Amino acid sequence: MKHWLLAACIGLLAGSPASHAAEPLRLVLATATPGGGFPAYGEALAAAIREVDPDLILELRASKGSTENLVLLRDGRVDLGLVQGEYAYEALTGEGVTVVAPVYAAPGLFVVPADSPVRRIDDLRGRPVALGTRSSGLTAMGRAVLRGSGIDPEHDIRPVLLDQAGDGPAMLRDGRAAALFGGGTGWPGFRTMAEAPGGARFIAPSPASIAAILAASPSLRRMTVPPGTFPRQDATIETVGSWSFILGRPGLGPAAVARLVAAIDKAKPALARRLPHERPSDPRDLKEAVPAGWLHPATAAFLEGR
């Protein structure tokens, strides 16, 4: 990184809250459809940042999800967008968008009612399965998990695409879907099912399938869900998942990003209070999550200074 940019960004990060308060900053953040993880995260992040930098306003914009957020970013219609790893990795290879901060790691799982006869992914053959919304990165992850498990997501199951992410649990309860795919230990659909009367079970790919999924999908990672993460979950769950990211539009200025990243870092305790079932976003996680060349220069400067 050029020394002048590193010095400038470090200077911005070291600035006092009082100086920030004199300079209001508003950034538009695209999230997703109601009832999903991205809107919940966006609301929590905006509120947490207000605690540490009241004049830094995140204006949340609902969208169809990761794929639309990338279009909005490329067109400059939003400053920031939440994008799931499957789509982020494809976009970060020359489209001008950059990684500003991590969201959280999202282990991918199928959830079914506790009394469901479905015990493994192969039991989903011929059944209706809610994969997510059309533009969601979780839907892409679900298809990758099915393919790695030897199931054609278009023909071996009856794929159900949702209008809104929050529609999934109701479809499970009334039998319109036999399973729902999602990602993240605090994902609203998982929590709704796990905490409902009767409870839920979570289904992950087999060890052999995990190896096949990881070989076919470079953006996915092996992930572990510890016992007790969900109510009545007694055993460790081994699965795959991906990081989601806050991406910045092409040309987003370093001063705005430096201030945002510093606020996210300072707001970790406030964010943890609002999302108790997710690991708080920590910009330092980016060192292992993405290649350095994908980072916004101001984010890279933050990490170099740490």
C-alpha positions in Angstrom: 0.0 0.0 0.0 1.2 3.5 -0.7 2.7 5.1 2.4 0.6 8.3 2.0 -2.6 6.3 2.0 -1.6 4.2 5.0 -0.7 7.3 7.0 -3.9 9.1 6.0 -6.1 6.1 7.0 -4.3 5.6 10.3 -4.7 9.3 11.1 -8.4 9.0 10.4 -8.7 5.9 12.6 -6.9 7.7 15.4 -9.2 10.7 15.3 -11.2 11.5 18.3 -15.0 10.9 18.6 -15.5 14.6 19.1 -13.9 15.4 15.7 -16.1 12.7 14.1 -19.2 14.2 15.7 -18.6 17.5 13.8 -18.6 15.7 10.5 -21.9 13.8 9.9 -21.6 10.9 7.5 -24.5 8.9 5.9 -23.9 5.7 4.1 -26.6 3.6 2.3 -26.4 -0.1 3.1 -28.4 -2.6 1.0 -29.5 -5.7 3.0 -32.2 -8.2 1.8 -35.8 -9.3 2.2 -37.5 -9.1 5.5 -37.2 -12.0 7.9 -33.7 -13.0 6.9 -30.3 -12.6 8.5 -29.1 -9.6 6.5 -31.8 -7.2 7.6 -31.4 -8.3 11.2 -27.7 -7.8 11.0 -28.1 -4.4 9.3 -30.4 -3.1 12.0 -28.1 -4.3 14.7 -25.0 -2.9 13.1 -26.6 0.5 12.5 -27.8 0.7 16.1 -24.4 -0.4 17.5 -22.5 2.1 15.4 -24.8 4.9 16.7 -23.6 4.1 20.2 -19.9 4.8 19.3 -20.3 7.4 16.5 -23.7 9.0 16.6 -23.1 11.0 13.5 -22.3 8.0 11.3 -25.6 7.0 10.0 -26.2 3.7 8.1 -29.3 4.1 6.0 -30.7 0.6 5.4 -32.2 -0.3 2.1 -34.2 -3.5 1.7 -33.4 -5.5 -1.5 -33.8 -9.0 -3.0 -30.4 -10.1 -1.5 -26.9 -10.7 -2.6 -27.3 -10.6 -6.3 -29.3 -7.4 -6.4 -26.9 -5.8 -3.9 -24.0 -6.4 -6.3 -26.0 -4.7 -9.1 -26.8 -1.8 -6.8 -23.1 -1.5 -5.8 -21.8 -1.6 -9.4 -24.3 1.0 -10.5 -23.4 3.3 -7.5 -26.9 3.3 -6.2 -25.8 2.3 -2.7 -22.5 2.8 -0.8 -22.4 -0.6 0.9 -24.0 -4.0 0.4 -24.3 -7.2 2.3 -23.2 -10.1 0.1 -22.9 -13.8 1.0 -19.6 -15.5 0.3 -20.7 -17.5 -2.8 -21.5 -14.4 -4.7 -18.9 -12.2 -3.1 -16.0 -14.4 -4.4 -17.3 -14.2 -7.9 -17.7 -10.4 -7.7 -14.3 -9.6 -6.2 -12.4 -10.6 -9.3 -12.4 -7.4 -11.2 -15.8 -5.7 -10.9 -14.5 -2.7 -8.9 -16.2 -3.6 -5.6 -14.1 -4.2 -2.5 -14.4 -5.8 0.9 -15.0 -3.2 3.6 -15.7 -5.5 6.6 -16.8 -9.0 7.5 -20.4 -9.8 8.5 -20.1 -13.2 10.2 -19.3 -16.8 9.3 -22.5 -18.7 8.3 -22.5 -22.5 8.7 -25.0 -23.9 6.3 -27.7 -26.4 7.5 -31.1 -27.8 6.7 -33.6 -27.5 9.5 -36.7 -29.7 9.9 -39.3 -30.1 12.6 -38.1 -32.3 15.4 -40.7 -35.0 14.6 -39.8 -35.0 10.8 -39.0 -38.4 9.2 -36.1 -36.6 7.4 -32.9 -37.7 9.1 -30.2 -37.0 6.4 -29.9 -35.0 3.2 -30.6 -38.0 1.0 -34.0 -38.3 2.6 -34.9 -35.0 0.9 -35.2 -36.7 -2.5 -38.6 -36.1 -4.0 -39.7 -33.7 -1.2 -40.3 -29.9 -1.3 -37.3 -28.1 0.0 -37.3 -24.3 0.7 -33.9 -23.2 -0.5 -34.3 -19.4 0.1 -35.1 -16.4 -2.0 -34.1 -16.2 -5.7 -31.3 -13.6 -5.1 -30.0 -15.0 -1.8 -26.4 -16.2 -1.5 -27.8 -18.8 1.0 -29.8 -20.3 -1.9 -26.6 -20.7 -3.9 -24.9 -22.4 -0.9 -27.9 -24.7 -0.5 -27.6 -25.8 -4.1 -23.9 -26.4 -3.6 -24.5 -28.5 -0.5 -27.1 -30.6 -2.4 -24.9 -31.2 -5.4 -22.0 -32.2 -3.2 -24.3 -34.7 -1.5 -25.2 -36.3 -4.8 -28.6 -34.6 -5.2 -29.5 -32.5 -8.3 -31.2 -29.4 -6.7 -33.4 -28.9 -9.7 -34.6 -32.4 -10.3 -34.0 -34.7 -7.3 -36.0 -32.5 -4.9 -38.9 -30.1 -5.4 -37.1 -26.8 -5.0 -39.2 -24.0 -3.3 -38.0 -20.4 -3.8 -39.3 -17.9 -1.3 -40.6 -14.4 -1.9 -39.3 -13.3 1.5 -36.7 -15.1 3.7 -39.1 -15.0 6.6 -41.6 -17.2 4.9 -39.7 -20.4 5.4 -40.6 -21.4 9.0 -44.4 -21.1 8.3 -43.9 -23.4 5.2 -42.2 -26.0 7.4 -44.9 -25.8 10.0 -47.8 -26.3 7.6 -46.1 -28.9 5.5 -45.5 -26.9 2.3 -41.8 -27.6 2.7 -40.1 -30.7 4.2 -36.9 -28.8 5.0 -35.5 -25.2 5.0 -31.9 -24.3 4.2 -30.2 -21.4 5.9 -26.9 -20.2 7.3 -25.7 -18.7 10.5 -26.1 -19.7 14.1 -28.3 -16.6 14.7 -30.2 -16.9 11.4 -33.9 -16.0 12.2 -35.3 -19.0 10.4 -33.2 -21.4 12.5 -34.0 -19.6 15.7 -37.7 -19.5 15.0 -37.8 -23.2 14.4 -35.5 -24.2 17.2 -37.4 -22.1 19.8 -40.9 -23.1 18.6 -43.0 -25.7 20.5 -41.8 -29.2 19.5 -38.4 -27.9 18.5 -36.3 -28.7 15.4 -33.4 -30.8 14.2 -30.5 -29.7 12.0 -29.1 -31.7 9.2 -25.6 -31.3 7.7 -23.8 -33.1 4.9 -21.9 -36.3 5.6 -18.1 -36.2 6.0 -17.6 -37.5 2.4 -20.1 -35.0 1.1 -18.3 -32.2 2.9 -15.0 -33.1 1.1 -16.8 -33.0 -2.2 -18.5 -29.7 -1.5 -15.3 -28.0 -0.5 -13.5 -29.3 -3.6 -16.2 -27.9 -5.9 -16.8 -24.6 -4.1 -13.7 -22.5 -3.2 -15.7 -19.9 -1.3 -16.9 -22.5 1.3 -15.1 -23.5 4.4 -15.4 -26.4 6.9 -17.3 -25.1 10.0 -18.3 -26.5 13.3 -21.5 -25.8 15.3 -20.8 -26.5 19.0 -23.3 -28.4 21.2 -25.9 -26.2 22.8 -25.8 -23.6 20.0 -29.5 -24.4 19.4 -32.0 -25.6 22.0 -31.9 -29.4 22.5 -28.8 -29.7 20.3 -26.7 -32.2 22.2 -24.0 -33.0 19.6 -21.4 -31.1 17.6 -22.5 -30.5 14.0 -19.8 -30.5 11.3 -20.8 -28.7 8.1 -19.7 -26.2 5.5 -20.4 -22.5 5.3 -19.0 -19.2 4.2 -18.3 -15.7 5.3 -20.6 -12.9 4.3 -19.2 -9.4 3.8 -19.9 -5.7 3.7 -18.8 -4.7 0.2 -18.2 -1.2 -0.9 -19.1 0.4 -4.3 -16.4 1.3 -6.8 -14.8 4.6 -5.8 -16.0 4.6 -2.2 -13.7 7.1 -0.5 -11.0 6.0 2.0 -12.1 8.6 4.7 -15.6 7.1 4.8 -14.4 3.5 5.0 -11.7 4.3 7.6 -14.3 5.8 9.8 -16.8 3.0 9.3 -14.2 0.2 10.0 -13.0 2.0 13.1 -16.6 2.3 14.3 -17.4 -1.4 13.6 -14.3 -2.4 15.6 -15.3 -0.2 18.5 -18.9 -1.3 18.4 -18.2 -5.1 18.8 -19.6 -5.2 22.3 -22.8 -3.3 21.3 -23.2 -5.6 18.3 -22.8 -8.7 20.4 -25.6 -7.6 22.7 -27.9 -7.2 19.7 -26.9 -10.5 18.0 -26.2 -12.8 20.9 -26.2 -15.9 18.8 -23.6 -14.7 16.3 -19.9 -14.0 16.7 -19.5 -10.2 16.6 -18.0 -8.8 13.4 -14.3 -8.2 13.7 -12.4 -6.6 10.9 -9.4 -8.7 11.8 -11.1 -11.8 10.6 -10.5 -10.6 7.1 -6.9 -11.5 7.2 -7.9 -15.2 6.9 -11.2 -14.8 5.0 -10.1 -13.1 1.8 -7.0 -12.3 -0.3 -5.5 -8.9 0.7 -6.0 -7.6 -2.9 -9.8 -7.7 -2.4 -9.8 -5.3 0.5 -10.7 -1.7 0.3 -7.4 0.3 0.8 -8.7 1.9 4.0 -9.6 -1.5 5.4 -6.2 -2.8 4.5 -4.6 0.2 6.2 -6.6 -0.7 9.4 -5.4 -4.2 9.3 -1.8 -3.2 8.7 -2.0 -0.9 11.7 -3.1 -3.8 14.0 
